[in-house]
Amino acid sequence: MTDSTTLFHGFPRECVPFMATLRRDGDIAWLEAHKSDYRDLILEPGRAFVAEMGEHLQALVPTINAVPKVNGSLFRIYRDSRFHRGEIKDHIGFVFWQGSGKRMESSSFYMQFDAERLLFAAGMRRFKPEMLAAYRDAIRDDTRREALHRILEILKAAGYRLPEPRYRRYPKGFDASMPHAYLALFDAMYAYTFRELDATFFSAGLPDAAYHIFEPLLELQQWVYEMTLST
């Protein structure tokens, strides 16, 4: 169980103007000058959120990883310096990935927020080449392709969104005559939805609310996870 000293009570309301300023004026120098605000408004409540959210998600999937530290389930606020020198992010992200693999190489549940809204998602945001090959192998199977199509249709009907297809041409082994051939045009597989930063975000009820948003995504998350096991 979550330690009583780290119980999640909601994100402080002051984190919204902090995130708005981060988007407008933030750089590394600004963040260095506001380290204590980042710690108190984002980092510490974020760690507590990960610990409690992990317990909720592990009720769905016992092998979900919830690691309450930066570079664990909390993403760094600094952008990759190889591509964004001196920049910081305008959003805060949390990932809960399944299994013993690396966090970005497995199917996961994901939440992020900025100054305006929350994003919830599940699946994989981007396939590396070996994962893309495994995905295409999976959807060559009629039964698995039909199952994925059915899952996506249910999620769309429930208001979840899907990524745009990446490719215009079908890869080798696929053509338009194949049922649900559109699935071969993706280079990722996930579903997502947005929510407003309402009173729940600032309360201890956020993990429960997030659980109910994540729960319908479970079947997709599991389909993607099972596909990754073949790599």
Rosetta blueprint (number, residue, H / E / L):
1 M L
2 T L
3 D L
4 S H
5 T H
6 T H
7 L L
8 F L
9 H L
10 G L
11 F L
12 P L
13 R L
14 E L
15 C H
16 V H
17 P H
18 F H
19 M H
20 A H
21 T H
22 L H
23 R H
24 R H
25 D H
26 G L
27 D L
28 I H
29 A H
30 W H
31 L H
32 E H
33 A H
34 H L
35 K H
36 S H
37 D H
38 Y H
39 R H
40 D H
41 L H
42 I H
43 L H
44 E H
45 P H
46 G H
47 R H
48 A H
49 F H
50 V H
51 A H
52 E H
53 M H
54 G H
55 E H
56 H H
57 L H
58 Q H
59 A H
60 L H
61 V L
62 P L
63 T L
64 I E
65 N L
66 A L
67 V L
68 P L
69 K L
70 V E
71 N L
72 G L
73 S L
74 L E
75 F L
76 R L
77 I L
78 Y E
79 R L
80 D L
81 S L
82 R L
83 F L
84 H L
85 R L
86 G L
87 E L
88 I E
89 K L
90 D L
91 H L
92 I E
93 G E
94 F E
95 V E
96 F E
97 W E
98 Q E
99 G L
100 S L
101 G L
102 K L
103 R H
104 M H
105 E H
106 S L
107 S L
108 S E
109 F E
110 Y E
111 M E
112 Q E
113 F E
114 D L
115 A L
116 E L
117 R E
118 L E
119 L E
120 F E
121 A E
122 A E
123 G E
124 M E
125 R L
126 R L
127 F L
128 K L
129 P H
130 E H
131 M H
132 L H
133 A H
134 A H
135 Y H
136 R H
137 D H
138 A H
139 I H
140 R H
141 D L
142 D H
143 T H
144 R H
145 R H
146 E H
147 A H
148 L H
149 H H
150 R H
151 I H
152 L H
153 E H
154 I H
155 L H
156 K H
157 A H
158 A L
159 G L
160 Y L
161 R E
162 L L
163 P L
164 E L
165 P L
166 R L
167 Y L
168 R L
169 R L
170 Y L
171 P L
172 K L
173 G L
174 F L
175 D L
176 A L
177 S L
178 M L
179 P L
180 H L
181 A H
182 Y H
183 L H
184 A H
185 L H
186 F L
187 D L
188 A L
189 M E
190 Y E
191 A E
192 Y E
193 T E
194 F E
195 R E
196 E E
197 L L
198 D L
199 A H
200 T H
201 F H
202 F H
203 S L
204 A L
205 G L
206 L H
207 P H
208 D H
209 A H
210 A H
211 Y H
212 H H
213 I H
214 F H
215 E H
216 P H
217 L H
218 L H
219 E H
220 L H
221 Q H
222 Q H
223 W H
224 V H
225 Y H
226 E H
227 M H
228 T H
229 L L
230 S L
231 T L
